[in-house]
Structure formats: structure tokens, C-alpha cells
Amino acid sequence: MMKKLYIFFFIFSPMLIHAQFTKDYLLYVDYGISAGNYIGGEVHLNYIHKQKLSLQIGFYDLQRKDLLRPENYNGGPVSIFYLGESNPKDKLKSYSFLVGKILPYKGYQKARWNLRAGLTYSSFKEPINYIEIDSGLFGANYTFEYEKSKMFGVIIKPELEVAFFKNIGTGISGIVCYNEKTIHVGLELVFKFGFVGASK
């Protein structure tokens, strides 16, 4: 996940450094976390045109406890060294493209509503074929495999953005992402870097 975040940032950082943006054209990167029925990290590239239209290209790396995991599953002491990452989990990675409408936030000039919706393309890994085994004292008491699938979906994401400074801000949003495999519902907290607020 972190490798992809760095690659994403370095690809677009020259644009953020050299572009001459004004109050009519904003470009910035979001880094944040998403928590709900899934939890994980996210990174997005954002563009706002004349404080009216917004575009966002993003990436999510999310996971949750497998809903079909046997109740008596035990990862064993070995799972502690992997911080639980070796345990079976539903894993969801999504690429998103959203279009939004900018609305003013009454009462605070540095804040704005960014009401977005769009499409996602997701890859989903789901544990299957649990088989109980005797692994001794240190291993997991079940083996399993991962089934992979890919799919398109739709996403709705209203966000309240605050540009504390011209180049730094934050945002909190709700998210609903639906596809044929699963639904992701949660809240997001992001930090924004780049041309976040209008130049004076």
C-alpha cells in the first residue's frame, strides 16, 4: 500500500510544484483512512474547476474480517509475528473516478461541500475452502485459499473540505460503494496537500 502511495505522489508532485493555479483552478492530493464495514488507507488526486466542478481519481486498499471464517479459527502464535495479517480476511482494492459539485459551506469561508459520485473498478480476494487441520502448537488450525474476482461498481461520496491554508487542508466524508460482490459503507478522514485553497 505505502509503495503505491509514494508512486502516486511522485508522479503528480511536479504538477503540484510547477503549475500556476489560482482561485479558479485547484489541484491537490488526499492521504487518509477509511473506517466502516471495511478499514484501510486511501490516496486521491483532486481537481476543482472555478469552485463549481470537481474531479477525483483515487485508490483504496481495504480489508475486513472474513464473514464466513469458522468460529473456532485460531491463527496460532505465528500470527502474532505477522500482526494478524496471516489470518483470513476479505481484501478489497478499488480504483475510482468521481465527478462532483462544489457548494459553499455557510458560516466558514475556508470550507466547502464537495458532493461526488462516480464509478469504481475493484479487485476482491475472499477466503474459501476452509479445512480444519492439526497443526501443532504454533500453526493455524485451518487451511484456506483465496478466490479472486474483479468488478465495476458505483460510489457516492459527499465530503466537507476545509482549506486551513492555501496548501494544506483536511476533509471528512461519508462513502457508499456498491458492486455485485460487496458494499462498502463508512467514514473517511483525509489530509490534503497541494493547491487546496484559493490564492488571495
Secondary structure by P-SEA (a helix, b strand, c coil): caaaaaaaaaaccccccccccccccccccccccccccccccccbbbbbccccbbbbbbccccccccccccccccccaaaaaacccccccbbbbbcbbbbbbbbbbcccccbbbbbbcccccbbbbbbcbbbbbbcccccccccbbbbbbbbcbbbbbbbbbbccccccccccbbbbbbcccccccccccccccccccccc
